[in-house]
Amino acid sequence: MRKNQAQAIAPADRWTKMQMLFGGLAALAILVDGYDSQLIALCLPAIARDWHIDKSAFAGVLALGTVGVACGAALAGIALDRIGRRLSLIATLSIVAIGSISVSQASNLITFGVARFVVGAGIGGALAAATTCLAEFTPPHRRSAMVSFGILCMPLGGVCASTSCAALLDTFGWRTMFVIGGVGPALLVVVLALVFPETPAFLSGQANRREELERVMARTGAGAWAVDVGAKKAGRAKLSELFNAAYRRDTILIWIALFGTLCTTYLAVSWIPSLFASAHGSFKQSSAALAANGIGAIIGAAATVLIVQWFGTRKPILFIGLTGAAGLLVLSIMFSVGASTPMLFALLAITSVAVGSTQSLLYVVVSQIYPSEMRGTGVGFGMAIGRVGAVSAAFIGGWALHLGGQAFFVIDAAMLLITTVAGFLVGRQALHSKR
């Protein structure tokens, strides 16, 4: 379809209800990630009690799940640019559904670990596919905000998991919770298969799918922005293309930034409860610390939806990232001098706002860097590198924890500082769109 034909279908910046609907469906796929991540943490004590083994025995299989996320994101990145966004999203969510139900049937650590790897691979792929769909079903002046909204669904998914477990776990058991965790994605797969179209950006690189492109453009009311008129033939994207002269610098910088932001996030999620438990001798304190961190992350992700519209991404990454690093340094001092628990929780919530917002901003940036014919590969591998950072947090956090609370927060601050500098230096940033 030519550019003037696309313009005749709809104004260039029109954002229709159908586009919002498809963006919302893609965002639900991201919510699945947050739900599953929190679900396993909430069910772990019940599983350990049921199998009469210590929770520490699950460390390896839980790490295997995160490795699965990284592998799934990388493989889905390639699939997105070869077989399309729609089919990739449906396939990866199907894997999540099958894997989660398989977890509910696990009887030992081996079957549990294999099932967790499968779930992780599906989640990693679904996250990459959904983020790409969010970007391509939204007009440019709303794209950054919509991707930010999608990332907000991760912590919201955690809230859904916490709520459902509080209501159902004691009564129905952990196996039922994972069945629910599989039924949800399965139902979403059915909806997507019935109503979700391929994105016009991908179809514009498919010479044999012109009629389908015209139908999707008419159905969604999408304007010229939805069609990449300069797109190469889809299905030819390779990892090496991310490192050609035009994209090498941005690829390296965004990989460093995504590695750093996920490492920073998982240092907090994985180790702060242990840090507070050892310092205060109370599991109640450690749970409250994790809750404060989670609340801050939700606020930070929600704030990003507005921030990117008013200021774009470059300046907010610098300001928010430096603020978060400074907050972590202050937190390290307050922790070492034995500040009151309410003060420590307040500082933790404030810094987690910055960390959550920085992570959301970087997801927006990675969705902006690459053209449509290589966007899936770029987003997928970027998210895979981020999950490598999450795995690294297990080793970095264990080492930092032995050095004490003050050193732990200093190391976390240093990681956020590296993230901030790399993210700020990325050349292709989202611009502000507030009119």
N, C-alpha and C positions, 0 to 999 in steps of 0.2 A: 504494500500500500504506500502510495506517495504521500509526502508531507501535506500537500494541499488537500488531498482526499481526507486525511485524518482530521485536519482542521475543520473540514466541512461537517464532520460528525458532531463535534462539540468544541466549545471555546477552549483555548489552550490551558487555562488554569481552573476549569470547572471540576468540582469535587462532588460526585453524585452519591446518592444513597447506596447504589450497587457497589461502587468502589469502597465505600465505608464498610459495607457488609462483608466483602471479601477480605478486607484488611482485618476486620474483627475476627473472622474465622481463622485467619493466620495467627492472630494474637492468641487465640485459644490454644493453639499448638504450643506456644511458648509457655503458657500457663502450666501445661503438662510437665515441663522441666522443673519448675518450682515445686509443683505438687510432689513429684517423685523424690526430689532431693530431700525434702522435709519428711516425707513419709518413711523413708528408710531409717532416718535418725529417731523418729518417734516409735517405730516398731521394734527397733533393735533390742531394747531391754526385754520385751516380751518374747522375742525369738530366742535370745540367750537363755532365758528362764525355761522356755519350752524344751530346748535341746540340752539343758543342764551343762552348758559350757560358758566360759568367761567371755565377756564382751570384747576383750582384747583379741580374741581369736578371729574376730571378723575384720581386723585391720586390712589384711591382704585382699580379701574378696571385695571390700568396700573400695579399695584403691583400684581394683580391677574394673569396677563400674565406671570410675572416672576415666580410666584408660579407654574404656569402650566409648565414652562420649567423644574423646579426642579422635579416635579412629572413625567413628560414625560421621563426625563433622567433616573430616578430610575427604572421606569417600563420597559423602553426599555433595560436597562442593564440586567434585568432578561430575557426578551424575546430574546435578542441576543444569550444567551447561551442555550436557549431552542428550539426556532424555526429557528434560523440561522440569519446570518448577512444580507443576501440579502433580505429576506422577511421583516425583521425588518426595513431596510432602505426604502423599497418601501412603507410599511404601514405608517411609520411616515411622509414621504414626502406627501403622500396622505392626511393625516390629516392636514398638513400645508396648502395644496391647498384648501381643503374644508373650513377650518377655515378662511383663508384670504378672500375668496369669501363671506363667511358669514358676515365678518366684513363690507364688502362693502354694505351689505343689512341691517345693523343694523339701528334702528330708535330711540333707547334710550340707556341710560347707562346700563341697565340690559342686553339687547341683545348684546350690544357692549362688556360688560365684559365677558359674556359667550363665545363669539366668540374669544376674546383675550386669554382666558384660553385654548381653544382648539388649537389655533395657537401655544401658548407657549408649550403645551404638545407635539405637533408634532415637534417643533424645538428642544426641549430638547432631544427627542428620536433620531431625525435625526443626531444631533451633536454627540451623543454617538455612533450611528451605523456607521457614516462616519469615525470617528476617528479610530474605531476598524478595519474597512475595509482598511483604509490607511495603518495601521500597518501590516496587514496580506497579502496585495498584494505587499509588497515591501521587497526586500532582506534586511537582518539585517544591512549591512553596509550603506544602504541608508534610512533605516526606520525612523530614527530620523529627517532627513532632510525633508522627505516626510510629516510626521505628522506636522512639523513646517510650511511647505508650505500650508497644509490644514488649519491650524489656521490663517495663513495670509489672507485667503479668507474671514474671518469675517470682518476685517476693509475694505477690498476691496468691500465686499457686501454693506457696508455703503456708499462707494463712488458711487457705482452704483445707490443706492437709491437717494442720493443727486442729481446726474446728471439727473436721470429720472424725479424727482420732479421739478427740475429747468426748465426742458423743457416742462412738461406736466401738472403739478398740476393746474396752473392758468387757463389753457384752458379747461381741461377735468374734473377737480374736484377731490376731495379726494376719492370718491367711485371708480372711474376708476383706481386710483393708487393701491387700494387693489385688484381689479380684476386682474391687471397685476401681483401683488404679489402672486396671486393664480395660474394664468396660467403658470408662470415660473416653479414652482415645479411640476405642473401637467404634463407638457411636459417632465421634467426630469424623472418622474415616468414612462412614456411611454418608454423612451429610456432605463432605467434601466430594465424594464420588458422584453425588447427585447434582450438585449445584456449582462446584468450584471450577472455574475455567482456567486454561493456561494463560499466563500473562502476555499481554501484547508485545512487550519488549523481547521475550523469547521467540514468539511467533514471527516477529519481524525478521529474524535470521533464518527462517524456514521457508524456502522458496516454494515448497510443495503444500504449504498450509495457508495460502493467501485467503481462501474463502473462510477458513476458520478465524483468521485474524479479523476479517471484516465483520463476522458475526459477533465476536467478542467485543470489538470496538463499539458496535451498535448497542449491544446488550449493556455494557458498562457505562456508556456515555463518555468514554475516555477521549481526551483530546490528543493533539499532536505530541504532547509530552510523553505519552505512553508508548510511542513507537520509536525505536532506535533506527532512524533511517540510514545511519552509517554503519550499522552492525554487520560484522562479518558473518559468514555462514555458521550457524550455531552447531555445537557438537564438536568443535575443534579446539576448545580451550585446553591448555596444558599448564601444568604447574610452572614450567619454565617461563611462560609468558608473564607471570607475575614479577619476574626479575629481568625483563627487558629494559632497555634504557629509559623508557618513559615511566615505568612503575617501580623500578628497583628500590629507589630511595624510600618511597612511601610504604612499600611492602615491608621492608626491614624495620622501619620505624613503628608501623602499626603492629607488627608481630611483637616487638619489644614491649610496646605499651599494653597490648592485650595479655601477654605473659605476665607482666607486672601487676596489672589490675586484678586478675584472677588469683594470683599468688597472694596479694594483699588481702583480698576478700576471704580466701580460704584460711589464711593464717588466723584471721579473727574468728571465723565460724568454727574451725576445727580445734583451736587451742585456747581461746579466751576462757571457755568454761573451766578447763583444767587449771588455768592460771588463777582464776578467782577461787576455785575450790581449794587449791593448795594454800593460797594466801589467807583465806577466811575460814577454811575448814567447814564449808557448808555447801551442799549440792543445791540448796535453794538459792544461794548467792550466785552460783555458776549459771543456773537456769535464768535468773533475772538478768545477768550480764548478757547472755545470748539473746534474750528478748529485747533488751535495750539496743543491741547491735542490729537486730532485725528490723525494729521500728525505724531506726535511723536510715537503714538501707531503703526501706519503702518510701520514706519521705524524700530521700535523695533522688530516687528514680522518678517519683511523681513530679518533683520540681523540674527535672530535666525536660519534661514535655513543654513547659513554658519557657525555660531558659533558652532552648535552641531556637525558638521562634523570635525571641527578642534579641539574642546576641550571637546566634550561630554556635559554633563549637570551639574555635581556637582559643579565644580569650577566656571563656568559662573553664576549659580544661586547665589552663594555667592558673587562674585565680582559685578555683575550687580545689585543684590538686595540691597547690602550695598551702592552702588553708588546712586541708586535711593532714598533710605532713606535719605542719606546725602543731596541730591539735594532738597528733600522736606523740610528739616530743613533749608537749605539756603533760599529756597523760602518763608518760614514762616517769616524769619528775614527781607528779602527784602520787603515783603508785609506789614509788620508792620511799617517799616520806610518810606513807601511811595515811593518806587523805581519807576522809569519810567515804563510806560506800555510796551514798547518794551523789556526792560530787564526782566520784569515779564513773558512776553509771551515766550521769549527765554528759561528762566529757566523751564517754564511749559512744553515746547516741549521736553527739554532734559530729565526731569524726567519722562515724559510719554514714552519716548523711553525705559527707564529702566523698567517701569511698564509693558509695552507691551511685552517686551522681556522675562521678568520673567514669565508672564502668559503663553506664548508660550512654554517656557522650561518646565513648570510644566505639561502642557498637554502632552508633549513628555514623561515625566517621568511616568505619570499614565498609559500610553499605554505600558510601558516596564515592569511594576511590576509583572503582573499576567500571568500564563500560559493560553493557548488558551481556555481551558474548562471553565475558570472563568474570562477571560479577559473582556467580555461584561459586566458582573455584576460589576467588579471592575471599569471599565471606566465609566459606567452609574451612579453608586452611587457616584463616585468621582465628576463627573460633577454636580450631583444633590446637593451635599454639597456646591459646588462652588456657585450655584445659591442661596442657602440659604444665603451665604455671600452677594450676590448682593441685596437681599431683606433687609438684615440687614443694608446695607448702607443707606437706606432711613431713618431709625431711628437714626443711629449713625451720619449721616450727618446733620440731622435737629438739633440734640443736639449740635454738634460741631459748627454749623454755628452761634448759639446764643452766643458761647464763643468768636467769632471773627475770623478773617482771620488767625492770627498767630496760634491760638490753633487748627484751622481746619487742617492746614498743618502738625502740630506736631502729631496730632492724625493719620493722613494719613501715616506719616512716621513710626509711631509705628506699625501700621497694616502691612506695608510692611516689617518691620524688623522681625516681628513674622513669616510672610510668608517665608522670606529668610532663617531663622534658621531652620524651619520645613522642607522646601524643601531640604536644604543642608544635613540634617540628614537622609533623606530617603536612605535606604541601596541599593536598586536596581536602579541604574542610567544608563542612556545611555552612552556608551563609545564613544570616538572619532573614526571616520572612515576614515579620510583623509589618502590617500595612496600616 
